[in-house]
Amino acid sequence: MISRELFERYAKAIDANADLLQAAVAQLEAKLSGIPPSEVESALTTAYMALVARYGSFAAAIAVDFYTRQREASGVNSAFVPELSGTAPAWSLRWDVSDAYSGSDLAKAVEKLGGRSVQRVMEQADETLLQNARRDPARPKWALVPHSGACGWCAMLASNGFVYASEATANKSRHPNCRCRPVVDFDGDPLLEGYDHSRYEREYFKARKAIEDDARKEWAAMSDEERERWRVKGKGAYDHYLRNRITAQMDTRRAGK
């Protein structure tokens, strides 16, 4: 079992890192104001990449500390040294900037990058835990613990509970500003003190039941071209469509709470 104290220490540290990152990104507007317009995107890209690399390394270190402490607390005796994961791919960070910057509105770009930067550094913490879990002979299990007010997508992922690390990559997909925390547990029957994943599971199935009939009818009425738009690698088009309908319903229900 993961103790609440251990989890809260981990959550507090990784949230503080995200807060500091967002504050640093917000300062880029003032730092880059006054430079020639033709140089803004290049300067923004350089500064953004440096911040994500810096705070991403902090997030990875926080994840390693949590992993090590949880492993020790579980009484695992086999030798293993957890390692930090690499930083976010450069191409993804360049895409973040090109997507955010319209060529004229630096303020809006910086605001959008504040959310994207949190996504990128939290992904690095995720990857640190997952890579170590794959290598570790103790074979820990993985779960996503949503933050307060988490969206329907993250609640859906949380409904899976603890899964083997080899399965986690199929379920891991962060979005901008996402602060949900991945955790690992080395017990045969993993559990986080005070965390009831079955609540999210019940929420998922209620949402699915509420929309499933309408979803089938809407899918049947779609043209082949419309259905093709839902096709993604590794998942059937209808499964992708249904998953999005379910998460939208979960968002609606969560907003009404």
C-alpha positions as CSV (number, residue, x, y, z in Angstrom):
1,M,0.0,0.0,0.0
2,I,1.1,3.5,-0.7
3,S,0.8,5.6,2.4
4,R,-1.1,8.9,2.2
5,E,1.8,10.7,3.7
6,L,4.2,9.5,1.0
7,F,1.8,10.3,-1.8
8,E,1.1,13.8,-0.4
9,R,4.8,14.5,-0.2
10,Y,5.2,13.5,-3.8
11,A,2.1,15.4,-5.0
12,K,3.1,18.6,-3.2
13,A,6.6,18.5,-4.7
14,I,5.5,17.9,-8.3
15,D,2.7,20.5,-8.1
16,A,5.2,23.1,-6.7
17,N,7.5,22.3,-9.6
18,A,4.6,22.9,-12.0
19,D,3.7,26.2,-10.3
20,L,7.3,27.4,-10.6
21,L,7.4,26.4,-14.3
22,Q,4.2,28.2,-15.1
23,A,5.5,31.4,-13.4
24,A,8.7,31.2,-15.4
25,V,6.9,30.7,-18.7
26,A,4.6,33.7,-17.8
27,Q,7.7,35.9,-17.5
28,L,8.6,35.2,-21.1
29,E,6.2,37.8,-22.4
30,A,8.1,40.6,-20.6
31,K,11.5,39.2,-21.4
32,L,10.8,39.0,-25.1
33,S,8.9,42.2,-25.6
34,G,10.8,44.8,-27.6
35,I,12.8,42.4,-29.8
36,P,12.2,42.5,-33.6
37,P,9.0,40.6,-34.6
38,S,11.0,38.4,-37.0
39,E,13.0,37.1,-34.0
40,V,10.2,36.5,-31.6
41,E,9.3,32.9,-32.5
42,S,12.9,31.8,-32.5
43,A,13.6,33.4,-29.2
44,L,10.4,32.0,-27.7
45,T,11.3,28.5,-28.8
46,T,14.8,28.7,-27.3
47,A,13.5,30.1,-24.0
48,Y,10.6,27.6,-23.8
49,M,12.8,24.6,-24.6
50,A,15.2,25.6,-21.9
51,L,12.5,26.0,-19.3
52,V,10.9,22.6,-20.1
53,A,14.3,20.9,-19.9
54,R,15.1,22.5,-16.6
55,Y,11.8,21.8,-14.8
56,G,11.4,18.5,-16.6
57,S,14.6,17.3,-15.0
58,F,13.3,18.4,-11.6
59,A,10.0,16.5,-12.2
60,A,12.0,13.4,-13.2
61,A,14.0,13.7,-10.0
62,I,10.9,14.0,-7.9
63,A,9.5,10.9,-9.6
64,V,12.7,9.0,-8.9
65,D,12.6,10.0,-5.2
66,F,9.0,8.8,-4.9
67,Y,9.8,5.6,-6.7
68,T,12.8,4.9,-4.4
69,R,10.9,5.7,-1.2
70,Q,7.9,3.6,-2.3
71,R,10.1,0.7,-3.2
72,E,11.9,0.9,0.2
73,A,8.6,1.3,2.1
74,S,7.3,-1.9,0.4
75,G,10.2,-3.9,1.6
76,V,11.6,-4.9,-1.8
77,N,15.0,-6.4,-1.4
78,S,16.2,-6.9,-5.0
79,A,18.9,-4.6,-6.1
80,F,17.8,-1.8,-8.5
81,V,18.8,1.8,-9.1
82,P,16.1,4.0,-10.7
83,E,17.1,6.4,-13.4
84,L,15.9,9.7,-14.7
85,S,14.2,9.7,-18.1
86,G,15.3,12.0,-21.0
87,T,13.7,15.3,-21.7
88,A,10.8,15.9,-24.1
89,P,11.7,15.5,-27.8
90,A,12.8,18.8,-29.3
91,W,10.4,18.4,-32.2
92,S,7.4,18.3,-29.8
93,L,8.6,21.5,-28.0
94,R,9.1,23.3,-31.4
95,W,5.5,22.2,-32.3
96,D,4.2,23.6,-29.1
97,V,5.6,27.0,-29.9
98,S,4.6,27.0,-33.6
99,D,1.1,26.0,-32.6
100,A,0.8,28.7,-29.9
101,Y,2.4,31.6,-31.7
102,S,0.4,33.2,-34.4
103,G,3.1,35.6,-35.4
104,S,1.6,38.6,-33.7
105,D,0.2,37.8,-30.3
106,L,3.0,37.0,-27.8
107,A,0.7,37.2,-24.8
108,K,-1.7,34.5,-26.1
109,A,1.2,32.3,-27.0
110,V,2.8,32.5,-23.6
111,E,-0.5,31.8,-21.9
112,K,-1.0,28.7,-24.1
113,L,2.6,27.5,-23.5
114,G,2.0,27.7,-19.8
115,G,-0.4,24.8,-20.0
116,R,1.7,23.0,-22.6
117,S,4.8,23.2,-20.4
118,V,3.1,21.6,-17.5
119,Q,2.0,18.8,-19.8
120,R,5.6,18.2,-21.0
121,V,7.3,18.2,-17.6
122,M,4.6,15.9,-16.1
123,E,5.1,13.6,-19.1
124,Q,8.7,13.4,-18.1
125,A,7.8,12.4,-14.6
126,D,5.4,9.8,-16.1
127,E,8.1,8.4,-18.3
128,T,10.6,8.2,-15.5
129,L,8.2,6.0,-13.4
130,L,7.2,3.9,-16.4
131,Q,10.7,3.2,-17.7
132,N,11.9,2.2,-14.2
133,A,8.8,0.0,-13.7
134,R,9.6,-1.8,-16.9
135,R,13.2,-2.4,-16.0
136,D,12.7,-3.2,-12.3
137,P,12.6,-7.0,-11.5
138,A,10.1,-6.2,-8.8
139,R,7.5,-5.4,-11.5
140,P,5.5,-2.7,-9.8
141,K,2.0,-1.8,-11.0
142,W,1.0,1.7,-12.1
143,A,-2.1,3.9,-11.6
144,L,-3.2,7.4,-12.4
145,V,-4.5,9.4,-9.4
146,P,-6.5,12.4,-10.6
147,H,-6.2,15.8,-8.9
148,S,-9.3,17.5,-7.5
149,G,-11.5,18.6,-10.3
150,A,-9.9,16.4,-12.9
151,C,-11.5,16.2,-16.3
152,G,-13.5,13.3,-17.7
153,W,-10.6,12.0,-19.7
154,C,-8.4,11.6,-16.6
155,A,-11.2,10.2,-14.6
156,M,-11.6,7.5,-17.3
157,L,-7.9,6.6,-17.1
158,A,-8.2,6.5,-13.3
159,S,-11.1,4.0,-13.7
160,N,-8.5,1.4,-14.8
161,G,-6.9,1.3,-11.4
162,F,-3.5,-0.2,-11.1
163,V,-2.2,-1.9,-14.2
164,Y,1.1,-3.5,-15.2
165,A,3.7,-1.1,-16.4
166,S,3.8,-2.8,-19.8
167,E,0.1,-1.8,-20.3
168,A,0.4,1.7,-19.1
169,T,1.7,3.2,-22.3
170,A,-1.6,2.5,-24.0
171,N,-3.4,4.5,-21.3
172,K,-1.0,7.4,-20.8
173,S,-2.0,10.6,-22.6
174,R,-1.7,13.9,-20.9
175,H,-3.3,17.2,-22.0
176,P,-2.2,20.8,-21.3
177,N,-2.4,21.8,-17.6
178,C,-2.9,18.2,-16.5
179,R,-1.6,17.6,-13.0
180,C,-2.9,14.1,-12.3
181,R,-0.2,12.0,-10.6
182,P,1.0,8.6,-11.8
183,V,2.0,6.3,-8.9
184,V,3.6,2.9,-8.6
185,D,3.0,0.2,-6.0
186,F,5.1,-3.0,-5.3
187,D,2.5,-4.9,-3.4
188,G,0.6,-7.9,-4.8
189,D,-2.7,-6.1,-4.2
190,P,-1.7,-2.5,-4.8
191,L,-3.6,0.3,-3.1
192,L,-3.2,3.9,-2.3
193,E,-4.4,4.8,1.2
194,G,-7.6,6.9,0.8
195,Y,-7.9,6.3,-3.0
196,D,-10.9,4.4,-4.3
197,H,-10.4,3.8,-8.0
198,S,-13.7,1.9,-8.1
199,R,-15.5,5.2,-7.7
200,Y,-14.0,6.3,-11.1
201,E,-14.9,2.9,-12.5
202,R,-18.6,3.3,-11.5
203,E,-18.5,6.8,-12.9
204,Y,-17.2,5.5,-16.2
205,F,-19.8,2.8,-16.6
206,K,-22.7,5.1,-15.7
207,A,-21.5,7.5,-18.4
208,R,-21.1,4.7,-20.9
209,K,-24.6,3.4,-20.2
210,A,-26.1,6.9,-20.5
211,I,-24.7,7.5,-24.1
212,E,-24.2,4.0,-25.6
213,D,-27.5,3.7,-27.4
214,D,-27.4,7.2,-28.9
215,A,-23.7,6.6,-29.8
216,R,-24.6,3.5,-31.8
217,K,-27.4,5.3,-33.6
218,E,-25.2,8.2,-34.5
219,W,-22.4,5.9,-35.7
220,A,-24.9,4.0,-37.9
221,A,-26.0,7.3,-39.5
222,M,-22.5,8.5,-40.3
223,S,-21.0,8.3,-43.8
224,D,-17.8,6.3,-44.4
225,E,-15.9,9.5,-44.6
226,E,-17.2,10.7,-41.3
227,R,-16.3,7.4,-39.6
228,E,-12.8,7.5,-41.1
229,R,-12.1,10.8,-39.3
230,W,-12.3,8.8,-36.0
231,R,-9.6,6.3,-37.0
232,V,-6.4,6.5,-35.1
233,K,-3.4,4.2,-34.9
234,G,-3.8,1.3,-32.6
235,K,-7.6,1.8,-32.0
236,G,-10.7,1.1,-34.0
237,A,-12.6,4.1,-35.3
238,Y,-15.8,3.3,-33.4
239,D,-13.9,2.6,-30.1
240,H,-12.2,6.0,-30.5
241,Y,-15.5,7.7,-31.2
242,L,-17.2,5.9,-28.2
243,R,-14.4,6.7,-25.9
244,N,-14.7,10.4,-26.7
245,R,-18.5,10.4,-26.2
246,I,-18.0,8.7,-22.8
247,T,-15.4,11.2,-21.6
248,A,-17.6,14.1,-22.8
249,Q,-20.4,12.7,-20.7
250,M,-18.1,12.2,-17.7
251,D,-17.1,15.9,-18.1
252,T,-20.7,17.0,-18.1
253,R,-21.5,14.9,-15.1
254,R,-18.5,16.1,-13.2
255,A,-19.2,19.7,-14.0
256,G,-22.7,19.2,-12.5
257,K,-21.4,17.9,-9.2
